Amino acid sequence: MTDAQAIAGRFMQALNERDFETIAELIDEDVALDPLTGQRTIGALPLRMAIMSYFRHFDEQFADMVIMHDALGQRAAVDVTARGHYRETFPGMVEASGQSYSIPSVFVFEIEGGVVTRLTHYRNQKLFEQQLNR
């Protein structure tokens, strides 16, 4: 396992455990976050706030993890199944009423000097919205 894989795995475990101290240790102060909304944020505090806000709306766990890396060990991708409940209405989305969902998701990590410098989250937004509309 490469350092990038280990860092990505620890980050995902910390997300599942809501361990924000470990997340803080794994990210660069100027980390870039490209979330599902497409609105990039820069900085450790904005990333932490974005994650906390996301979990306020979506009680989500990540399972079935497959961690991949590039040949240089500077990037890692984590393919997961995101399972959760929609508990508080997210702006621009359907009203929350505890809907459950299970959807493939991918996180891409760029790592330099042993810390995450960029994190991008992908999922099929239309499929996600379909599951929330059930």
C-alpha positions in Angstrom: 0.0 0.0 0.0 1.3 3.4 -0.9 1.4 6.4 1.4 -1.4 8.0 -0.8 -3.5 4.9 -0.3 -2.9 4.9 3.4 -3.7 8.6 3.8 -6.9 8.2 1.7 -8.0 5.2 3.7 -7.4 7.0 7.0 -9.3 10.0 5.7 -12.3 7.9 4.7 -12.2 6.1 8.1 -12.1 9.5 9.8 -15.1 10.6 7.8 -17.1 7.5 8.9 -16.1 8.1 12.5 -16.7 11.9 12.3 -13.1 12.3 13.6 -12.4 15.9 12.7 -9.1 15.9 14.6 -7.7 13.2 12.3 -9.1 14.9 9.2 -7.3 18.1 10.3 -4.0 16.2 10.6 -4.3 14.7 7.1 -5.0 18.0 5.2 -2.9 20.9 4.1 -3.8 24.3 5.4 -4.5 25.4 1.8 -6.4 22.3 0.8 -8.8 22.6 -2.2 -12.2 21.0 -1.9 -14.2 20.3 -5.0 -17.5 19.0 -3.6 -20.7 17.7 -5.3 -22.1 21.3 -5.6 -19.2 22.3 -7.8 -18.3 25.3 -5.6 -14.6 25.0 -4.8 -13.4 26.1 -1.4 -9.8 26.6 -0.3 -8.5 26.1 3.2 -8.6 23.7 6.0 -11.3 25.5 7.9 -13.7 25.8 4.9 -13.2 22.1 4.2 -14.0 21.2 7.7 -17.1 23.4 7.7 -18.2 21.9 4.4 -17.9 18.4 5.7 -19.7 19.3 9.0 -22.5 21.0 7.0 -22.8 18.0 4.7 -23.2 15.6 7.6 -25.8 17.8 9.2 -28.0 17.3 6.1 -26.9 13.7 5.2 -26.2 11.0 7.8 -23.9 9.0 5.6 -21.4 6.2 5.9 -19.0 5.0 3.3 -18.5 1.2 2.7 -17.2 -1.2 0.1 -14.0 0.8 -0.2 -11.6 0.2 -3.1 -8.5 2.4 -2.9 -6.5 3.0 -6.0 -3.4 5.1 -6.7 -1.4 6.5 -9.5 2.1 5.3 -10.4 3.8 8.2 -8.6 1.8 7.8 -5.4 0.6 11.4 -5.5 -3.0 10.7 -6.1 -5.5 8.2 -4.8 -9.1 7.4 -5.6 -11.5 5.8 -3.3 -14.5 4.1 -4.8 -17.2 3.6 -2.2 -20.9 3.0 -1.6 -22.4 5.9 0.2 -25.3 4.8 2.4 -27.3 7.2 4.4 -30.4 9.1 5.4 -31.4 12.5 4.3 -32.2 14.3 7.6 -32.2 18.0 7.0 -33.2 19.8 3.7 -30.1 20.8 1.7 -30.6 24.1 -0.2 -31.7 23.5 -3.8 -32.7 19.9 -3.1 -36.0 18.1 -2.4 -37.3 18.4 1.2 -35.7 16.0 3.6 -38.0 13.5 5.4 -35.5 10.8 6.4 -35.2 9.2 3.0 -32.6 6.4 2.8 -30.2 6.0 -0.1 -27.3 3.9 -1.3 -25.3 5.3 -4.2 -21.8 4.8 -5.7 -19.4 7.6 -4.9 -15.8 8.4 -5.7 -13.3 10.6 -3.8 -10.1 11.7 -5.5 -7.2 12.8 -3.3 -4.1 14.7 -4.4 -1.3 14.3 -1.8 1.9 16.2 -1.4 4.3 16.0 1.5 2.1 13.5 3.3 -1.0 15.6 3.4 -4.1 16.0 1.2 -3.8 19.1 -1.0 -6.9 18.6 -3.0 -10.1 16.5 -2.5 -12.8 16.0 -5.1 -16.1 14.2 -4.6 -18.0 12.7 -7.4 -21.4 10.9 -7.7 -24.2 10.6 -10.2 -26.3 13.6 -8.9 -29.4 12.6 -11.0 -29.4 9.1 -9.5 -28.9 10.6 -6.0 -31.8 13.0 -6.5 -34.0 10.1 -7.8 -33.3 8.1 -4.6 -34.2 11.1 -2.5 -37.5 11.7 -4.4 -38.8 8.2 -3.6 
